[in-house]
Amino acid sequence: MPELPEVETVRRGLADHVERRIITSVDVLHPRSARRHVGGGADLVGRLTGTRVAGVHRRGKYLWFDMADSADSFPLVVHLGMSGQMLISPAGAEDHIHLRIRATLDDGNELRFVDQRTFGGWHVDEYVDTPDELGRWLPESIAHIAPDPFDPTFDAARVTAVIRSRHTEIKRALLDQTVISGVGNIYADEALWRSRVHGTRLTDGLSRAKVIDLLASVSDVMGDALVVGGTSFDSLYVNVNGESGYFERSLNAYGRAGEPCRRCGAIMRREQFMNRSSYFCPKCQRKR
């Protein structure tokens, strides 16, 4: 599933192409892609046709558009799921076999939602009743998501206190989107490797200084990935122009079982964790 760097790469590309554009028509080509929208595909078409994209936003791994017309404004929430892609294509370009939603823009381009596994989708949401501390209005369906390390409201000291108040594995805490958002399996493993912490260490057994260091590693590793457009292991993650990210070439932990640790030379290992795979160095990241 795309994590923060991949979703932010998509958001930036979308902002360049769709902000201030008017949606002139919409085609919902697969009902599952509108299953979260009350009223289904036909109602989604009616809500979006003729509206203007006022902004493109992200919280953690979630995207939304601020939509507006002469009578109303509302958020359009986009769930990328496991394989969702948001692509900008010229009108008349050949359709992708897994094209699910097409929105034609007033500049002649099309915003296309491609989703092989159909776990993702679009839905019109409502804004929460009150804005956040920066005056931003969040969609109701993602208001429970915590700020991510690149959000101006992110408070590392507060997040550290929350993590240390719990009795759970540190990797589980990093993956909890109500504690810190945007972190998935790949970047959790990378940050834990950078900080020399094993993912099964208990949060209430970690010092305040170690948790702060780990959060800094989370920010650093995702920032490095963002510079090169995120991580692509296959064709399922691409930016709005269909291009892959290149951070895979810089991974130090994830996917490197059986290879030497780039820091100490020990052989990297893989373990099962929360129905996922965890990759770590047994020498640098000792279990305690």
ROSE-899985 format. One record per atom (N, C-alpha, C): x, y, z; residue in three letters. Coordinates in steps of 0.05 Angstrom, whole numbers, plus 5000, padded with zeros to 4 digits. Example, Ala and Ser with C-alpha at 12.3 -4.5 7.8 and 13.67 -1.06 7.14 Angstrom:
residues 2
     u     v     w  code
  5264  4886  5156   Ala
  5246  4910  5156   Ala
  5264  4934  5156   Ala
  5257  4955  5142   Ser
  5273  4979  5143   Ser
  5258  5001  5157   Ser
***
This chain:
residues 288
     u     v     w  code
  5017  4976  5000   Met
  5000  5000  5000   Met
  5018  5025  5000   Met
  5011  5045  4984   Pro
  5027  5070  4984   Pro
  5029  5082  5012   Pro
  5052  5092  5019   Glu
  5056  5105  5044   Glu
  5060  5135  5039   Glu
  5066  5151  5060   Leu
  5066  5180  5057   Leu
  5082  5190  5033   Leu
  5107  5182  5029   Pro
  5122  5194  5007   Pro
  5109  5189  4979   Pro
  5097  5165  4976   Glu
  5084  5159  4950   Glu
  5059  5176  4947   Glu
  5043  5178  4968   Val
  5018  5194  4967   Val
  5024  5223  4963   Val
  5044  5234  4977   Glu
  5051  5262  4974   Glu
  5062  5267  4946   Glu
  5077  5249  4934   Thr
  5085  5252  4906   Thr
  5061  5254  4888   Thr
  5041  5237  4892   Val
  5017  5239  4876   Val
  5002  5265  4881   Val
  5000  5273  4906   Arg
  4986  5298  4912   Arg
  4999  5322  4898   Arg
  5025  5324  4899   Arg
  5039  5346  4886   Arg
  5033  5346  4855   Arg
  5034  5323  4843   Gly
  5028  5322  4815   Gly
  5000  5329  4808   Gly
  4981  5320  4825   Leu
  4953  5327  4821   Leu
  4949  5357  4824   Leu
  4961  5369  4844   Ala
  4958  5398  4848   Ala
  4966  5414  4824   Ala
  4988  5405  4811   Asp
  4998  5420  4788   Asp
  4979  5418  4764   Asp
  4963  5396  4762   His
  4947  5391  4739   His
  4917  5397  4742   His
  4907  5394  4767   Val
  4878  5396  4770   Val
  4868  5419  4786   Val
  4885  5432  4802   Glu
  4875  5455  4818   Glu
  4865  5477  4800   Glu
  4841  5488  4807   Arg
  4827  5509  4792   Arg
  4814  5499  4766   Arg
  4816  5473  4761   Arg
  4803  5462  4737   Arg
  4774  5454  4744   Arg
  4757  5455  4724   Ile
  4729  5447  4727   Ile
  4725  5420  4715   Ile
  4711  5403  4729   Ile
  4704  5376  4719   Ile
  4680  5378  4702   Ile
  4683  5372  4676   Thr
  4661  5375  4657   Thr
  4644  5350  4655   Thr
  4656  5327  4660   Ser
  4640  5302  4659   Ser
  4655  5280  4675   Ser
  4640  5260  4684   Val
  4651  5238  4700   Val
  4639  5212  4690   Val
  4655  5192  4688   Asp
  4646  5165  4682   Asp
  4656  5146  4704   Asp
  4637  5132  4717   Val
  4644  5112  4736   Val
  4642  5085  4722   Val
  4664  5072  4718   Leu
  4666  5048  4701   Leu
  4665  5022  4717   Leu
  4667  5024  4743   His
  4665  5000  4760   His
  4651  5008  4786   His
  4630  4994  4793   Pro
  4614  5002  4817   Pro
  4629  5001  4843   Pro
  4649  4983  4845   Arg
  4664  4981  4871   Arg
  4680  5006  4876   Arg
  4687  5021  4856   Ser
  4703  5045  4860   Ser
  4686  5068  4871   Ser
  4659  5065  4872   Ala
  4642  5085  4884   Ala
  4626  5073  4907   Ala
  4635  5050  4917   Arg
  4619  5036  4938   Arg
  4618  5051  4964   Arg
  4638  5068  4970   Arg
  4638  5084  4994   Arg
  4620  5109  4992   Arg
  4613  5116  4968   His
  4597  5140  4964   His
  4567  5133  4968   His
  4554  5148  4986   Val
  4525  5144  4990   Val
  4510  5152  4964   Val
  4496  5133  4953   Gly
  4482  5139  4928   Gly
  4495  5125  4904   Gly
  4519  5115  4908   Gly
  4532  5100  4887   Gly
  4543  5117  4864   Gly
  4550  5103  4843   Gly
  4563  5116  4820   Gly
  4548  5138  4807   Gly
  4522  5133  4802   Ala
  4505  5154  4789   Ala
  4504  5180  4804   Ala
  4502  5178  4831   Asp
  4501  5202  4847   Asp
  4528  5215  4848   Asp
  4550  5199  4848   Leu
  4577  5211  4848   Leu
  4581  5227  4823   Leu
  4572  5217  4800   Val
  4573  5232  4775   Val
  4559  5259  4777   Val
  4535  5258  4789   Gly
  4519  5283  4791   Gly
  4532  5303  4810   Gly
  4544  5293  4832   Arg
  4556  5311  4851   Arg
  4581  5325  4840   Arg
  4596  5311  4823   Leu
  4622  5322  4814   Leu
  4620  5338  4788   Leu
  4601  5331  4771   Thr
  4600  5345  4745   Thr
  4594  5375  4749   Thr
  4611  5391  4737   Gly
  4608  5420  4739   Gly
  4622  5433  4762   Gly
  4635  5418  4779   Thr
  4648  5429  4802   Thr
  4677  5436  4796   Thr
  4688  5453  4812   Arg
  4716  5463  4809   Arg
  4733  5451  4831   Arg
  4758  5443  4824   Val
  4777  5433  4844   Val
  4791  5457  4856   Val
  4784  5462  4882   Ala
  4796  5485  4895   Ala
  4822  5479  4909   Ala
  4828  5454  4914   Gly
  4853  5446  4927   Gly
  4856  5416  4929   Gly
  4881  5407  4931   Val
  4887  5379  4934   Val
  4903  5376  4960   Val
  4894  5359  4978   His
  4906  5356  5004   His
  4912  5327  5012   His
  4928  5324  5033   Arg
  4935  5298  5043   Arg
  4938  5299  5073   Arg
  4929  5278  5086   Arg
  4936  5273  5114   Arg
  4946  5244  5115   Arg
  4971  5240  5124   Gly
  4982  5213  5124   Gly
  4981  5201  5097   Gly
  4967  5179  5094   Lys
  4966  5164  5068   Lys
  4939  5170  5054   Lys
  4924  5190  5062   Tyr
  4898  5195  5051   Tyr
  4897  5222  5036   Tyr
  4883  5221  5013   Leu
  4881  5245  4995   Leu
  4852  5255  4996   Leu
  4849  5281  4993   Trp
  4823  5292  4987   Trp
  4825  5318  4970   Trp
  4804  5323  4955   Phe
  4802  5347  4939   Phe
  4781  5365  4952   Phe
  4786  5391  4954   Asp
  4765  5410  4961   Asp
  4750  5417  4935   Asp
  4724  5410  4934   Met
  4708  5415  4910   Met
  4688  5437  4916   Met
  4682  5453  4896   Ala
  4664  5475  4899   Ala
  4648  5481  4874   Ala
  4623  5490  4878   Asp
  4607  5500  4856   Asp
  4593  5525  4866   Asp
  4574  5535  4852   Ser
  4561  5560  4860   Ser
  4545  5558  4885   Ser
  4537  5534  4893   Ala
  4519  5531  4915   Ala
  4532  5516  4939   Ala
  4554  5503  4935   Asp
  4564  5485  4956   Asp
  4594  5481  4955   Asp
  4605  5471  4976   Ser
  4633  5462  4976   Ser
  4634  5436  4993   Ser
  4651  5418  4985   Phe
  4652  5392  4998   Phe
  4678  5378  4992   Phe
  4687  5359  5008   Pro
  4711  5344  5002   Pro
  4705  5319  4986   Pro
  4722  5313  4967   Leu
  4722  5288  4952   Leu
  4746  5271  4962   Leu
  4740  5250  4977   Val
  4761  5234  4989   Val
  4769  5211  4969   Val
  4795  5207  4966   Val
  4805  5187  4948   Val
  4820  5166  4965   Val
  4811  5141  4963   His
  4826  5119  4976   His
  4841  5104  4954   His
  4867  5104  4955   Leu
  4883  5090  4935   Leu
  4883  5060  4940   Leu
  4878  5051  4964   Gly
  4877  5022  4969   Gly
  4905  5010  4964   Gly
  4905  4985  4954   Met
  4930  4971  4949   Met
  4942  4978  4922   Met
  4925  4986  4903   Ser
  4936  4988  4876   Ser
  4925  5013  4861   Ser
  4913  5032  4875   Gly
  4901  5055  4862   Gly
  4922  5074  4850   Gly
  4916  5084  4826   Gln
  4933  5103  4813   Gln
  4916  5127  4804   Gln
  4926  5151  4808   Met
  4913  5175  4798   Met
  4930  5186  4775   Met
  4921  5184  4750   Leu
  4937  5190  4727   Leu
  4924  5214  4711   Leu
  4941  5231  4700   Ile
  4932  5252  4682   Ile
  4938  5243  4654   Ile
  4917  5242  4637   Ser
  4920  5233  4610   Ser
  4906  5252  4591   Ser
  4916  5256  4567   Pro
  4901  5272  4547   Pro
  4875  5258  4539   Pro
  4855  5273  4533   Ala
  4829  5261  4524   Ala
  4835  5246  4499   Ala
  4823  5222  4497   Gly
  4826  5205  4473   Gly
  4849  5185  4475   Gly
  4866  5187  4496   Ala
  4887  5168  4500   Ala
  4874  5140  4506   Ala
  4888  5119  4499   Glu
  4878  5092  4503   Glu
  4872  5087  4532   Glu
  4849  5075  4538   Asp
  4842  5069  4565   Asp
  4858  5046  4576   Asp
  4866  5049  4602   His
  4879  5027  4616   His
  4859  5005  4621   His
  4868  4980  4621   Ile
  4849  4958  4625   Ile
  4836  4959  4652   Ile
  4849  4971  4672   His
  4837  4973  4699   His
  4827  5001  4705   His
  4820  5017  4685   Leu
  4808  5043  4689   Leu
  4781  5040  4703   Leu
  4778  5055  4725   Arg
  4753  5052  4741   Arg
  4736  5078  4741   Arg
  4749  5101  4742   Ile
  4735  5127  4741   Ile
  4750  5145  4723   Ile
  4735  5160  4706   Arg
  4746  5181  4689   Arg
  4732  5207  4694   Arg
  4748  5228  4700   Ala
  4738  5255  4703   Ala
  4750  5273  4682   Ala
  4734  5284  4664   Thr
  4744  5301  4643   Thr
  4746  5330  4654   Thr
  4769  5342  4649   Leu
  4774  5369  4658   Leu
  4770  5390  4636   Leu
  4766  5415  4644   Asp
  4760  5435  4624   Asp
  4784  5444  4607   Asp
  4807  5433  4612   Asp
  4830  5438  4595   Asp
  4835  5416  4574   Asp
  4817  5397  4574   Gly
  4820  5375  4554   Gly
  4834  5351  4565   Gly
  4845  5352  4588   Asn
  4858  5329  4600   Asn
  4837  5313  4616   Asn
  4845  5289  4623   Glu
  4828  5272  4640   Glu
  4843  5263  4665   Glu
  4829  5263  4687   Leu
  4838  5251  4712   Leu
  4827  5223  4713   Leu
  4845  5204  4713   Arg
  4837  5176  4711   Arg
  4845  5161  4737   Arg
  4826  5146  4748   Phe
  4831  5129  4771   Phe
  4833  5100  4761   Phe
  4857  5089  4763   Val
  4863  5062  4754   Val
  4867  5045  4779   Val
  4854  5022  4781   Asp
  4856  5007  4806   Asp
  4852  4977  4800   Asp
  4874  4963  4798   Gln
  4873  4935  4790   Gln
  4857  4918  4809   Gln
  4861  4922  4835   Arg
  4849  4904  4855   Arg
  4822  4915  4865   Arg
  4815  4939  4858   Thr
  4789  4952  4865   Thr
  4785  4953  4895   Thr
  4806  4957  4911   Phe
  4803  4962  4939   Phe
  4800  4991  4945   Phe
  4807  5009  4926   Gly
  4806  5037  4930   Gly
  4779  5048  4920   Gly
  4777  5075  4918   Gly
  4753  5087  4908   Gly
  4751  5117  4916   Gly
  4730  5129  4905   Trp
  4724  5158  4910   Trp
  4697  5159  4925   Trp
  4695  5179  4943   His
  4669  5185  4955   His
  4668  5214  4964   His
  4645  5226  4961   Val
  4640  5253  4971   Val
  4635  5251  5001   Val
  4648  5268  5016   Asp
  4646  5268  5045   Asp
  4635  5294  5055   Asp
  4633  5297  5081   Glu
  4626  5322  5094   Glu
  4650  5332  5110   Glu
  4652  5358  5114   Tyr
  4673  5369  5131   Tyr
  4666  5366  5160   Tyr
  4686  5364  5178   Val
  4680  5364  5206   Val
  4669  5391  5215   Val
  4657  5392  5238   Asp
  4643  5416  5247   Asp
  4662  5439  5253   Asp
  4686  5433  5262   Thr
  4705  5454  5270   Thr
  4732  5450  5256   Thr
  4746  5471  5249   Pro
  4772  5468  5236   Pro
  4793  5459  5256   Pro
  4817  5451  5245   Asp
  4839  5444  5263   Asp
  4852  5470  5272   Asp
  4875  5467  5287   Glu
  4888  5491  5299   Glu
  4899  5510  5278   Glu
  4902  5500  5253   Leu
  4912  5518  5232   Leu
  4889  5528  5214   Leu
  4864  5523  5223   Gly
  4841  5532  5207   Gly
  4834  5515  5184   Gly
  4844  5490  5182   Arg
  4838  5472  5160   Arg
  4814  5455  5166   Arg
  4797  5451  5146   Trp
  4773  5435  5149   Trp
  4779  5407  5138   Trp
  4776  5387  5155   Leu
  4783  5360  5148   Leu
  4757  5344  5141   Leu
  4759  5325  5123   Pro
  4736  5308  5118   Pro
  4730  5290  5142   Pro
  4705  5285  5147   Glu
  4697  5269  5170   Glu
  4710  5242  5171   Glu
  4713  5229  5148   Ser
  4722  5201  5148   Ser
  4752  5199  5154   Ser
  4767  5221  5153   Ile
  4795  5219  5160   Ile
  4803  5237  5183   Ile
  4784  5249  5196   Ala
  4790  5268  5218   Ala
  4804  5254  5242   Ala
  4800  5228  5244   His
  4812  5213  5266   His
  4842  5207  5261   His
  4851  5211  5237   Ile
  4879  5206  5230   Ile
  4897  5226  5242   Ile
  4918  5217  5255   Ala
  4937  5235  5268   Ala
  4953  5251  5248   Ala
  4964  5274  5255   Pro
  4983  5288  5238   Pro
  5007  5271  5232   Pro
  5019  5276  5208   Asp
  5043  5261  5201   Asp
  5068  5279  5207   Asp
  5092  5269  5204   Pro
  5116  5285  5212   Pro
  5120  5310  5195   Pro
  5107  5312  5172   Phe
  5110  5336  5155   Phe
  5087  5356  5159   Phe
  5068  5350  5176   Asp
  5046  5367  5182   Asp
  5056  5389  5202   Asp
  5049  5414  5197   Pro
  5057  5436  5216   Pro
  5048  5432  5244   Pro
  5027  5416  5248   Thr
  5016  5411  5275   Thr
  5029  5387  5289   Thr
  5047  5373  5275   Phe
  5060  5350  5287   Phe
  5077  5358  5311   Phe
  5072  5345  5333   Asp
  5086  5351  5359   Asp
  5101  5326  5368   Asp
  5127  5325  5362   Ala
  5143  5302  5368   Ala
  5143  5295  5398   Ala
  5143  5316  5415   Ala
  5142  5311  5444   Ala
  5116  5298  5453   Ala
  5094  5308  5441   Arg
  5068  5296  5448   Arg
  5066  5267  5438   Arg
  5075  5262  5413   Val
  5074  5235  5402   Val
  5092  5216  5419   Val
  5115  5226  5427   Thr
  5133  5210  5444   Thr
  5119  5202  5470   Thr
  5105  5221  5482   Ala
  5091  5215  5507   Ala
  5069  5194  5503   Ala
  5055  5197  5480   Val
  5034  5177  5474   Val
  5045  5149  5471   Val
  5067  5148  5455   Ile
  5080  5122  5450   Ile
  5089  5109  5476   Ile
  5103  5124  5493   Arg
  5114  5113  5518   Arg
  5093  5107  5539   Arg
  5069  5118  5535   Ser
  5047  5112  5554   Ser
  5034  5085  5548   Ser
  5041  5073  5526   Arg
  5028  5048  5518   Arg
  5046  5024  5524   Arg
  5034  5001  5524   His
  5049  4976  5528   His
  5044  4958  5504   His
  5060  4964  5483   Thr
  5057  4949  5458   Thr
  5084  4950  5443   Thr
  5086  4934  5422   Glu
  5111  4935  5406   Glu
  5114  4961  5392   Glu
  5139  4971  5390   Ile
  5143  4997  5378   Ile
  5135  4998  5349   Ile
  5139  4976  5334   Lys
  5131  4977  5306   Lys
  5101  4979  5304   Lys
  5086  4965  5321   Arg
  5057  4967  5321   Arg
  5048  4996  5326   Arg
  5062  5010  5344   Ala
  5056  5038  5350   Ala
  5061  5056  5326   Ala
  5083  5051  5312   Leu
  5089  5066  5288   Leu
  5069  5063  5266   Leu
  5057  5039  5264   Leu
  5037  5033  5243   Leu
  5009  5043  5251   Leu
  5005  5051  5276   Asp
  4979  5061  5285   Asp
  4974  5089  5275   Asp
  4956  5092  5256   Gln
  4951  5118  5243   Gln
  4938  5138  5261   Gln
  4928  5130  5284   Thr
  4917  5149  5304   Thr
  4939  5160  5322   Thr
  4963  5149  5320   Val
  4986  5159  5336   Val
  5004  5176  5319   Val
  5012  5166  5296   Ile
  5028  5180  5276   Ile
  5020  5169  5249   Ile
  5013  5187  5231   Ser
  5003  5177  5205   Ser
  5024  5177  5184   Ser
  5018  5162  5163   Gly
  5035  5162  5139   Gly
  5056  5140  5139   Gly
  5061  5127  5162   Val
  5081  5106  5164   Val
  5069  5079  5158   Val
  5080  5065  5139   Gly
  5072  5038  5133   Gly
  5095  5019  5138   Gly
  5093  4994  5128   Asn
  5112  4974  5135   Asn
  5140  4980  5125   Asn
  5143  4991  5101   Ile
  5169  4996  5090   Ile
  5184  5016  5106   Ile
  5172  5039  5111   Tyr
  5187  5061  5124   Tyr
  5189  5056  5154   Tyr
  5171  5040  5166   Ala
  5175  5032  5194   Ala
  5201  5016  5197   Ala
  5204  4996  5179   Asp
  5229  4980  5180   Asp
  5254  4996  5175   Asp
  5252  5015  5157   Glu
  5275  5032  5151   Glu
  5282  5050  5174   Glu
  5262  5062  5187   Ala
  5267  5079  5210   Ala
  5278  5063  5234   Ala
  5267  5040  5239   Leu
  5276  5023  5261   Leu
  5306  5015  5256   Leu
  5313  5009  5231   Trp
  5341  5002  5225   Trp
  5359  5026  5231   Trp
  5350  5050  5221   Arg
  5367  5073  5225   Arg
  5372  5079  5255   Arg
  5352  5074  5271   Ser
  5354  5080  5300   Ser
  5363  5056  5316   Ser
  5369  5033  5303   Arg
  5380  5009  5317   Arg
  5360  4999  5337   Arg
  5335  4999  5331   Val
  5314  4989  5349   Val
  5300  4965  5336   Val
  5296  4944  5350   His
  5281  4921  5340   His
  5251  4928  5343   His
  5236  4920  5323   Gly
  5207  4927  5322   Gly
  5190  4915  5343   Gly
  5200  4894  5357   Thr
  5184  4882  5378   Thr
  5191  4893  5406   Thr
  5209  4912  5407   Arg
  5215  4925  5433   Arg
  5189  4938  5443   Arg
  5184  4937  5469   Leu
  5160  4949  5481   Leu
  5163  4979  5485   Leu
  5142  4993  5478   Thr
  5143  5022  5478   Thr
  5148  5034  5506   Thr
  5137  5021  5527   Asp
  5142  5032  5554   Asp
  5169  5025  5565   Asp
  5185  5009  5550   Gly
  5212  5003  5558   Gly
  5233  5019  5543   Gly
  5224  5037  5525   Leu
  5242  5054  5510   Leu
  5245  5081  5524   Leu
  5269  5092  5524   Ser
  5273  5118  5536   Ser
  5260  5140  5519   Ser
  5255  5162  5532   Arg
  5245  5185  5517   Arg
  5264  5193  5494   Arg
  5290  5193  5500   Ala
  5310  5201  5480   Ala
  5310  5182  5456   Ala
  5306  5156  5461   Lys
  5306  5136  5440   Lys
  5281  5140  5422   Lys
  5258  5145  5434   Val
  5234  5149  5418   Val
  5236  5174  5401   Val
  5247  5195  5413   Ile
  5251  5220  5397   Ile
  5270  5215  5374   Ile
  5291  5200  5379   Asp
  5310  5193  5357   Asp
  5296  5177  5336   Asp
  5279  5158  5344   Leu
  5264  5142  5324   Leu
  5245  5158  5308   Leu
  5231  5177  5320   Leu
  5213  5194  5305   Leu
  5229  5212  5285   Leu
  5253  5220  5293   Ala
  5270  5235  5274   Ala
  5278  5218  5251   Ala
  5283  5192  5256   Ser
  5290  5174  5234   Ser
  5266  5169  5216   Ser
  5242  5168  5227   Val
  5218  5166  5211   Val
  5216  5189  5191   Val
  5220  5213  5202   Ser
  5218  5237  5186   Ser
  5240  5237  5165   Ser
  5264  5230  5173   Asp
  5287  5230  5154   Asp
  5283  5211  5131   Asp
  5275  5186  5138   Val
  5273  5166  5117   Val
  5251  5172  5097   Val
  5229  5183  5107   Met
  5207  5190  5089   Met
  5214  5215  5073   Met
  5229  5233  5085   Gly
  5238  5256  5070   Gly
  5257  5249  5048   Gly
  5275  5230  5053   Asp
  5294  5220  5032   Asp
  5278  5207  5010   Asp
  5258  5191  5017   Ala
  5242  5177  4997   Ala
  5226  5197  4980   Ala
  5216  5218  4992   Leu
  5201  5238  4978   Leu
  5217  5252  4956   Leu
  5243  5256  4962   Val
  5260  5269  4942   Val
  5262  5254  4916   Val
  5260  5227  4918   Val
  5263  5211  4893   Val
  5236  5199  4885   Val
  5214  5210  4895   Gly
  5187  5202  4885   Gly
  5176  5177  4898   Gly
  5187  5168  4921   Gly
  5176  5145  4935   Gly
  5189  5119  4926   Gly
  5176  5097  4935   Thr
  5187  5070  4930   Thr
  5168  5055  4912   Thr
  5179  5043  4891   Ser
  5164  5026  4872   Ser
  5177  4999  4871   Ser
  5161  4978  4878   Phe
  5170  4951  4875   Phe
  5158  4938  4850   Phe
  5137  4949  4839   Asp
  5125  4939  4815   Asp
  5110  4962  4802   Asp
  5094  4956  4782   Ser
  5080  4977  4767   Ser
  5056  4988  4781   Ser
  5049  4979  4805   Leu
  5025  4988  4818   Leu
  5028  5016  4830   Leu
  5052  5024  4837   Tyr
  5055  5052  4846   Tyr
  5070  5069  4825   Tyr
  5056  5089  4815   Val
  5068  5109  4797   Val
  5057  5136  4804   Val
  5071  5157  4795   Asn
  5061  5184  4799   Asn
  5040  5191  4777   Asn
  5031  5216  4776   Val
  5009  5222  4758   Val
  5017  5220  4728   Val
  5042  5220  4723   Asn
  5052  5216  4696   Asn
  5059  5187  4689   Asn
  5053  5169  4708   Gly
  5059  5141  4703   Gly
  5088  5133  4709   Gly
  5103  5150  4723   Glu
  5131  5144  4728   Glu
  5135  5132  4756   Glu
  5154  5114  4759   Ser
  5160  5100  4784   Ser
  5178  5117  4802   Ser
  5176  5111  4828   Gly
  5195  5123  4847   Gly
  5220  5106  4849   Gly
  5241  5118  4860   Tyr
  5267  5105  4859   Tyr
  5279  5099  4887   Tyr
  5264  5102  4908   Phe
  5276  5099  4935   Phe
  5283  5069  4941   Phe
  5271  5051  4926   Glu
  5278  5022  4930   Glu
  5308  5017  4929   Glu
  5322  5033  4913   Arg
  5351  5029  4910   Arg
  5366  5037  4935   Arg
  5353  5052  4953   Ser
  5366  5062  4977   Ser
  5357  5047  5003   Ser
  5340  5027  5000   Leu
  5330  5013  5024   Leu
  5352  4998  5038   Leu
  5353  5002  5065   Asn
  5373  4989  5081   Asn
  5363  4964  5096   Asn
  5337  4962  5099   Ala
  5326  4939  5114   Ala
  5304  4924  5098   Ala
  5284  4938  5089   Tyr
  5261  4925  5077   Tyr
  5269  4909  5052   Tyr
  5261  4883  5052   Gly
  5265  4866  5029   Gly
  5294  4855  5027   Gly
  5311  4859  5048   Arg
  5339  4851  5045   Arg
  5346  4827  5062   Arg
  5327  4809  5068   Ala
  5333  4785  5083   Ala
  5354  4768  5067   Ala
  5374  4758  5083   Gly
  5395  4742  5071   Gly
  5418  4758  5060   Gly
  5416  4785  5060   Glu
  5437  4802  5050   Glu
  5452  4814  5074   Glu
  5477  4823  5070   Pro
  5492  4835  5092   Pro
  5481  4862  5100   Pro
  5481  4867  5126   Cys
  5473  4894  5136   Cys
  5494  4914  5125   Cys
  5484  4936  5115   Arg
  5501  4957  5104   Arg
  5516  4972  5125   Arg
  5510  4967  5151   Arg
  5524  4981  5172   Arg
  5545  4963  5186   Arg
  5537  4938  5192   Cys
  5556  4920  5207   Cys
  5563  4895  5193   Cys
  5550  4888  5171   Gly
  5556  4864  5156   Gly
  5542  4839  5164   Gly
  5527  4839  5186   Ala
  5512  4816  5194   Ala
  5490  4810  5174   Ala
  5481  4785  5173   Ile
  5461  4777  5153   Ile
  5433  4786  5162   Ile
  5420  4802  5145   Met
  5393  4812  5152   Met
  5373  4789  5153   Met
  5353  4792  5171   Arg
  5333  4772  5175   Arg
  5305  4782  5169   Arg
  5287  4763  5166   Arg
  5258  4769  5161   Arg
  5242  4754  5181   Arg
  5222  4768  5193   Glu
  5203  4755  5212   Glu
  5175  4763  5205   Glu
  5155  4747  5212   Gln
  5127  4754  5209   Gln
  5119  4773  5232   Gln
  5104  4794  5225   Phe
  5094  4813  5244   Phe
  5068  4825  5234   Phe
  5046  4821  5249   Met
  5020  4832  5242   Met
  5012  4826  5213   Met
  5016  4800  5206   Asn
  5009  4791  5179   Asn
  5026  4805  5157   Asn
  5049  4816  5166   Arg
  5067  4829  5147   Arg
  5095  4816  5151   Arg
  5114  4826  5136   Ser
  5142  4817  5140   Ser
  5158  4840  5152   Ser
  5174  4834  5172   Ser
  5192  4853  5184   Ser
  5221  4846  5177   Ser
  5237  4865  5169   Tyr
  5265  4861  5162   Tyr
  5282  4876  5182   Tyr
  5303  4863  5192   Phe
  5320  4875  5212   Phe
  5348  4863  5212   Phe
  5366  4876  5225   Cys
  5393  4866  5229   Cys
  5395  4854  5258   Cys
  5401  4829  5260   Pro
  5402  4816  5287   Pro
  5424  4827  5305   Pro
  5444  4840  5294   Lys
  5466  4851  5310   Lys
  5460  4880  5317   Lys
  5452  4897  5298   Cys
  5446  4925  5303   Cys
  5420  4929  5318   Cys
  5401  4911  5314   Gln
  5374  4914  5326   Gln
  5368  4890  5343   Gln
  5380  4889  5367   Arg
  5377  4866  5384   Arg
  5350  4866  5398   Arg
  5339  4842  5401   Lys
  5314  4839  5418   Lys
  5322  4840  5447   Lys
  5304  4853  5463   Arg
  5310  4854  5492   Arg
  5285  4846  5507   Arg
***
